[in-house]
């Protein structure tokens, strides 16, 4: 992952990057918005829901491969602001089974960029037909470091202060974890309502940690126009998601946890591109005050069939 920010002037307090009157915070957020616009302009064929943390019951089409890039930009009290990014490769193996590989990294002002690890995710849909509630089981194995700042989920007592520690310290903290989710998703007329119950455990020991995510969204219009257009209301899906930690097995509850609310919007272009944007706001003093998330994806239809076809040609030659 390339370095996204240069060095920062140092304040006399604990050697931390100085921000003056807040101009550098505004500069970081402006760069974040600019990066999102560049990513949007480079969008390619993919279609997905608007959420960044919450999962609904939609899986990848069998045989398709999707490559996504999702950066986030955040202010950080007690340390430098940062940019974190996730590269995702998702494959539809069966109509009921989707698997995905994540590569994570981050760059913190004044500390440089680090690769923070990878995740292997699997989702299995339990009921193939549409029901009032559509359950999906989610299992993920993680091999990441304590320097990870992607906030793909919030569990246990994860708080903003965890991200204030310097990279040189947190990158030595290796975490091999198992994460499970029960995804419950419903189509209520034009609306999608999704609830995720999360349980995560460090495989080296420690208590189970818990979290939640809830999303509500709908397209701005349902009737499609006969002629293709980029800015028609039916090409946009808008909604909101909320997520946070629920403590652990020993201290279950809301004490010493962080929580976020985030408007979300997805723009489905006629070419098949899906572009997403989400300004995110912390709900208590343990949370980051503000994050900006954006994403762009590229989908290769019938990827498996193309690979088999090329392999067959190679054997024939």
Secondary structure, 3 states (H helix, E strand, C coil): CCCCCCCCCECCCCCCECCCCCHHHHHHHHHHHHHHHHHHHCCCECCCCCCCCCCCCCCCCCCCEEEEEEEEEECCCCCCCEEEEEEEEEEEEECCEEEEEEEEEEEECCCEEEEEEEEEEEEEECCCCCCCCEEEEEEEEEEEECCCCCCCCCCECCCHHHHHCCHHHHCCCEEEEEEEEEEEEEEECCEEEEEEEEEEEECCCCCCEEEEEEEEEEECCCCCCCCCCCCCHHHEEEEEEEEEEEEECCCECCCCCCEEEEEEEEEECCCCEEEEEEEEEECCCCCCCEEEEEEEEEEECCHHHHHHHHHHHHHHC
